[in-house]
Amino acid sequence: MAIFASVKKVFLVMILAQTAVSFRPNRFSAFYGLDYTHEDITKTAALKVVAKFLEENPEEGRAVTPGQLQNLDPLTASSIFSSYYGGPVSAKNFDDAIGDITKANADIDQHDLWTSSVHFNAEQFQTALTRLRNIRSTIIGTLQKADLTDLDVSAARINTGSYLHTLQDFYSNTNWVENNGAVIYEDLGMPDRPNPAVAPPLMNTCSSTDCPPGGPSGGPRTTCENNLIVPEGVLTSGYRSDQDVDKPSVDHAWLGKCSHGGSHDATRSLTATGGINKESLDRAESPHHFLHETAARAAINATEHFFYAAGSGLKDQVGVDVFRRFFNLASGTSLCIVMDDTGSMSNDIAAAKSVSIEIIQRAVANPFDKPYNYVLVPFNDPMSDAGPMTITRDSTVYTAAINALNAHGGGDCPELSMTGLELALQNTLPKSKIYLFTDADPKDSDKMPDVLSLLRQKKSTITFLLTGSCSRKRRDLHGRLKRAVSGNPYDVIAEESGGKVFDITKDEVAEVSEVIALEVNGAPVTVMIKSVSESGPRDHEIAVDDTLLEMVITLTGSTATPVFQLYTPRGATQVFGTADAQVVIETDRYKVLKLTSPAAGTWVLRLADSQGYDIEVTGKSVLDFSTEFLDPGTGFLIDGRPVAGSEYRLVVSGRGLENVGNVTSATLLDQSGAVLSRIYLHTSSGRGEPVYTATILPPSQPFRISVEGIDQRNNTFTRLLTTLIESQSFRLDLAAGNKDPLYPGGSSRVGFVLVNEGAEDTFQLTVSDDVGLVTGVSPTSVTLATGTNVTGYVTFSAATSVSPGTASTAILTAQGSSGSSTAPSNFITVPMTVSERIILVIDTSPPVCSITSVVGNCTAELQHPDVCADRAWSVQMSVTDSGLGLREVWADVSTGQVLTTDTFVSGLKDSEISANYSSTCCHPTMTVTVVDLAGYVDQCVVDFSIPTTEAPPTTPRVPTTAAVTTPQVPTTAAVTPAMSVTEHAVAMDVGMTVSEFNDEVKMGFKVTVASSVTSYCQRHVMEFTSCRQENHRRKRAIYDAVTFDSDNVVILEGYPTLSASPDRITVAFFVSNPNSSAEEHVPVPGSLLLMVMRHDRMEIEEALGWRTIYSIYTYGDDIPTVTSAGLESTKVTEGLDKQNDGPASYVLHIVIGVVVAVVAIVVIIVLVVTLRGVRQPSVIKPNFEDDWKVNVDPSTTGHVNRALKSADERMSWSAETQEIPMTETDSPTNW
């Protein structure tokens, strides 16, 4: 068992690492405490939208001023409701509506992780956009139904969660934010809007230049800030391992498709390395972590836009009333009466009529206590004889429905009460109050598992008012408790839901029905539930806090009328019979007390006789809590019951937390209310309202959870969650993998896994749903030994008449032993939504733009401002598309530029059109973009522009050494440090003397440097303008690289000179661009030269006669010195003079050298041993000798993003220098 649990934990940790491919689902799966998650984004947007909606659309008789709700701080469901209603109204319905949406959003990551289009990954734009358009249409179509039901609204929320997940992923996973910041793409998901411009299949979209597989390291070369190379305005997205679309392989050394990135994306090691996701602030998980908050703001704005955009938003599409219903913006829960209307129930029906009228009258006087809606469910035998079910928000309709009830029919004693209860649970809001009137036992006890499964899902409270039974014997308290163990359905259901069973006579039913009116309020809470034996304690403390506006104490004696005293926090005996303290119900065994505005503090209830008691304390308060169990392995909340002894994370969420000083603990209580254990809560990191958590090992016996803390005035509060939790030794999980879609007229199945962690047992499996789409489960019975599991399937079928968007929430139940109602059971919800069948034609052929001729030229002289307007040039192009067809041809044009094309109709394919572009030399560049209906782009590009010929004047920083003298500016054309070119110079420290650097060595050095720069430019002419020939034309950005010779390598005057170390010299030099003149040098950027020198360090050392190059650095930086670690420091000891050249100094240098060598050898050994055990990225190590011959990949040319168009400037990072020889891994082509 322990081994099995350990294996499970390891497996779940592996799952957790892969539970998201965009924003994380919730705070518990977030990489970093302040990450925005899908839950944060959705809830933030929903709260902002609803605050604005309630200000603009107040209910009749309610006044709200502009900004009253939108400017609340904090902006929460509770603060919005408190301000809007102006009184104690629970926001749990609104909270639950948002919860339904956020859960459906998170379910995508849990159950549909591997479909790339669902997450806007792998450039699956056509499929992703179609998905959004279809779901949007389904949501709006569902909510526009004339006969809209609560099930329809629930289905729309589920579909909205799915829609928002993909919508929000767009901003995390594509490069939209890199191009547009937090500005949203308003056409996203809208029908009949063109696809955006997207990168075609053969276009390289990312570069490995500054983004290694591990993401940004924080160093100047590895920020991942400039790894995108798509043209501006063209969209791309990253590929992720283990999804349904593989990342394409490429031949280029460092250009390719983008990866998603992060530690669990294997494609991050494939060219182009790194990634572009913005899901987290954690740089190891999000290469573009620096844009996480911008992406989150865009996702929040886009979510708001979906809900509330003028004209196109959900509110305007479905109307104010439906929008209010969608978010559950009315107060209260469902008031549901389930009525046996057989022949013997006339007294009960009369009592129900009376109490319903009273509730409606109270709602008129106090609207805060008004139910959200009214539900009446009659049942009879057979059900065809029952009166019609009524669901309404109109109190007059409800009253008429109850008045229409009449006692009739029925023959044998047992009745179909479970069928009636099942209908009630299916048609009421979560956490509602349900009251069942009957005088008979259930005839349909076989439905009890379905009822219990629904009850666990809805978390409602069910109270039974029983005026008889088939045995015609009154049941006392002790008999009821015993039957709860033996399986009496009414007792089991009441016990699990936190409700009550009133065993009363027909004469008492009218009086006891008053309990319904008492429990119907706008903010119901439970403080305490206890069962006290005859020998149990007599004094019981009741914690009352400032937010508890009403307190109702229900006492049930086991044999007689309850006898008690109630003491206030001051110790005084509470007197009843006033408006603030009433005895509402008093029978031979029941007494119900109501106190209005009870004093805060500790009250004491003293039982004054020796009989057994049931005690329940409820009340009205906006401060309330809910609890969930979270699987620490997956980061998701569990569905079903926990497994006893397994480790979970208890998650405590609250409403009305603005009234809280601190939430301190959660107490586990057994069925009698006795303490099993107490755990202390910690505030979980994350955005939004506080959430409290603790590690928990659920006990094997049934338990409830009580949440404790202190309010703002240090009064203790207690809130009891009435649902009885029964841990099990087996569990149900949805199987990994994608489920097949369900279309009208089709079928589908969803896999599940039943895992037995207890003793060998035989399990019975049943399934039911609320809309009739589920058709069965397989297997229906299975025997499992300890530590084994079985995979099964739930099947669904939809008739052709079923509308797309219909959602089924099937409940799969597994029961052990004999399958009786008392057998151990567990359950899981299996969601399924009917989808519209769409035949999507995927375009894989991008358009083609080809330059057919170029007339004219723009030399440097012709680009001069005085003459450029008189010099014209033009380009003739042909454009075609063989896919879905052409959509548009465009270019950014200004004065003096003209683009003309043949007339064509959108969708033209397999036909060539002509385009002509003309301009003057004042505008020496052209980029014409062609877009097809799929969004694919191609470009024709011409660029006559020349590099800048003037550099800003700078003051050079000359290294401080004993041998350096202030250089004099010569009168000849020699280059001196005083000239601006020095900012692009590079210096290196070499292990040789000045005399050894003779003319022959100097020439070999210059030839090698020129060859290295030439070879580098041939490979990377795309990235660096300094590598391009001055006079060039390009079709689709094919440049000719410049060729450097030894004359272009210029050694600064005064160099070489002695270095700080006596056995070394410093050589400072720059490389002049061949396009420049001998009189006015235009240097290659120093950052580029520095990278080339480091890359080809070995070749340079060979040219110098294999003399060691100890460091290469930007000229003017402080000279590196040797530290104890064997690396260079950028600080030099001041006052260095020739005294350092003495014998003692040489000895010191030798000692330091030996220490450095030993340390270096040790470090190398450790690295070798470590790296041999590490799985290396699947990147082919480049052969640098052959690499020089690689030409620019033609398929990638012409697609350089604005992120790389100034690559020369971008690479002006301050290089760190090292004392150890550089290896191949320092090259950007092999991270």
ABEGO torsion letter per residue (X at the ends): XAAAAAAAAAAAAAAAAAABABBBABAAABABAABBBAAAAAAAAAAAAAAAAAAABBBBGBBBBBGAAAABOBBBAAAAAAAAAGBBBBAAAAAAAAAAAAAAAAAAAAAAAABAAAAGBGGBAAAAAAAAAAAAAAAAAAAABABBBAAAAAAAAAAAAAAAAAAAAAAAABAAAAAAEABBBAABGBBGBBBBBBBBAABBABBAAABBAAEBAGBAABAGAAABABBBGBBBBBBBBGBABBBBBBABAABBBBBAEEAABAAAABOBBEEABAABABAAABAAAAAAAAAAAAAAAAAAAAAABBGABAAAAAEAAAAAAAAGABBEBBBBBBBBABAAAAAAAAAAAAAAAAAAAAAAABAAABBABBBBBBBBOBAAABBBBBBBABAAAAAAAAAABBBBEEABABBBAAAAAAAAAAABBBGBBBBBBBABBBABAAAAAAAAAAAAAAGBBBBBBBAEBAAGBBBBAAAAAAAAAAGBAAAAAAAAAGBBBBBBBAAAAAAAAAAAAAABBABBBBABBBBBBAABBABBBBBBBAABABBBBBBBBAABBBBBBBBBAAGBBBBBGBAABBBABBBAABBBBBBBGBBBEBBBBBBABABBBBBBBBBBBABBBBBBBBBAAAGBBBBEBBBBGBBBBBBBBBBGAAABABBABBBBBBAAGBBABBBBBBBBBEBEBBBBBBBBBBBABBBBBBBBEBBAAGBBBBBBBABBBBBBABBBBBBBEBBBBBBBGBBBBBBBBBBBABBBBBBBBBBBBAAGABAEBOBABBBBBBGBBBBBBBBBBBBAABBBGBBBBBBBBBBBEAGBAABBBBBBBBBBBBBBBBBBBBBABBBBBBBABBBEBBBAAAABAAAAAABBBBBBBBBBBABAEBABBBBBBBBGBBBBBBBBBBGBBGBBBBBBBBBBAABABBBBBBBBAAGBBBBBBBBABBBBABBBBBBBBBBBBAABBBBBBBABABBBAABAAAAABBBBBBBBBAAABBAAAAAAAAAAAAAAAAAAAAAAAAABAAABBABBBBBGGBBBBBBBBAAABBBBBGOBBBBABAABBBBBBBBBBAABBAABBBBBBAAAAAAAAAAAAAAAAAAAGGBBBABBBBBGBBBBBBBAAGBBBABBBBGBBAAAABAAAAAAAAAAAAAAAAAAAAAAAAAAAAAAABBBBBBBBBBAAAAAABBBBAAABGBBBAAAAAAAAAAABBBBBBABBBBAAABAABX
